[in-house]
């Protein structure tokens, strides 16, 4: 399954209702759903592209004025879902890239753009848990590829007006790797 959709709303109670309506509207699978800081709610679903589109459209309609963001990706970049789940095993630690955003949807879209722009390894896509609603993407690879990937992801967040910051650290200290992994 490489098609996913996401709906992010301003409050938990509407988020639960949105998720229920999405699941009832199409033959999709719930991948992640829950409250994130500061009281937002994010639901991520997977399945075939047409079903995902129908579910996200239904979720956005039900969300009404509580909608923060939504998206559908028909061809999610390889390894993005693993990075979202925090199950990536990074063996070759090189340059470190970070893209920080205000929305979950944009963080995932930035990660997708990053993996499609250069030869990098995603480390993590952290979605708004325990960070005041902020999200970030971390990645590694050679310096040139990390710069290209970070720029590609940052363009997505800048276009949406939700880029907080981006960084590339060419040669991270070994102790830093312990902190970010």
N, C-alpha and C positions, 0 to 999 in steps of 0.2 A: 504494500500500500504506500504510494508516494503522493497521494492527493490529500491535503488537509485543509480545514477551514477553522477560523477562530472568530469568536465574538467576545468582546470585552465591554463590560458595562460598569456604571458608576456605583452600583450598590448590590449587595449580596442577594436580597430577596428577589429583585428583578432578574438577577443572574440565574438563580435557580429556576425561575419560570421560563426564561429564555432557553435554558438547556433542555428542559422538559419538552418544550415546543419543537426545538431542533430535532431531538431524538424521535419524536412522533411524526415528523414531517417527511422523513426519507430513510432509506435503508443505510444508515451510517453507524459508525462505532464511536463511542465516547473514548477519547484518548487521555484527556486531562480535563478536570473541572474543579473549580474551587475558588474560595476567597483568597485574594491577594491584598497586600498593603496598598493603600490605606482604605480598606473597605470596598475595593473593587472586586469584580468577579470575572474570571476568564474561563471559557469553555473552548476546548480544542477537539475537533472531530475528524475522523478519517473515513475513507471509503472511495467509491468511484466519483469521478469529477462532477457529473451531473447531479448526483445525490448531495454532494457537499455544497454545491452552489445553491440548491433548493433549501437545504437546511440553514445555511448562513443567511440567505435572503429572508427566510422565516424568522430567524433569530433577530436580525436587525429590525424587522418590522415590529416584532413583539417588544423589543427593547425601547422603542420610541425615543424619547428625549434622554434616556439613561445610556444610550449607546455612546461609547468612547471610540471604538474602532472595530473593524472587522476586515477579514480578507479570505481569499481562496487561493491556494497555490496548487496548480495541477501537476506540477513536476517538481516536487520538493527536492532540493539538492541532497546528494548522498551524505549521510551522517548527521544531518540537521536534527532529526528526531532523536537520535542517540544523545546528542549534545543537550537537547531539551530535557532529557530524562537524567542527565548527569552520569551516564554509564560509559563514557569514553575513556579508554586506556591510552594515555599519551606516553610514548616511549622516547621519542626524539624531540627534546625540548630545545627550540632554537629562539628566534625572535618572538616576542609576545605582542599581540595586538588586542586592543580593547575598543569596543563600540558601546557607548552607554546611551540609553533612550528613556523616554518617559512612558512608552506604551509597550505592552507585550507583543502586539501584532507587529509593530515596527521592528522590535528586536529580532523576531523570527524572520521577517522579510530581509533584514540586514544580514543575518546569518546565511540565508539562502543566497543572497547576492554575493556575499564574500566567498562562499565555496564554489560558486560558478565563475568567479572572476580570476582566481589564481589557485595554485597548488598549495593548499594550506590544510591544517588539521584543526577542526573545531575542538575546543576544550569543553566549553559549556555555553549554553544559552540559559541564563538565569532570568526567570520570569517573576519579577515583582514580589517575591516572598522575603519579608523581613527587611525591605529596603525602601520603605516609604513610597512604594509604587514604581520605583525605578527598575529598569531591566538592563542587563548587559550581556554582551557576547565576548568570549575570549577565544583566541585562536593562536596557533603557532605555525612556523614554517621559516623559510629563509627570508631575510629582511625585505628583499624586493617584492616577494609574493605577499608577505604580511602587509606591507604598505599598500599594495594594489587591492588586496581584499578589504582592508579597513576603509580605504577610500570608497570602494564600491558599496559597502554597507552603509557608510556615513551619508552617501548621496541619497539613499532611500530615506533615512531618518531626517536629513535636512529638508528634503522635498516635503515631508509631512509636518515639518516644524517641531519635531520632538527629539532632535539630537541634543544630548546633554554634553557629551565630549567624546573624543576619540584619541587614542594614544598608540604609539608603536615604540616598544623598548627593544632595541637591537640586540642587546646582550644582557638579559636579566641575571641578577645575582642568584646563585643557587638557592639561597634562603627564601627568595621571593617566590620561587616555584612551589615551595612548601606551603606558602600562604594562599596562593591562588588555585591550588588543585585540591 
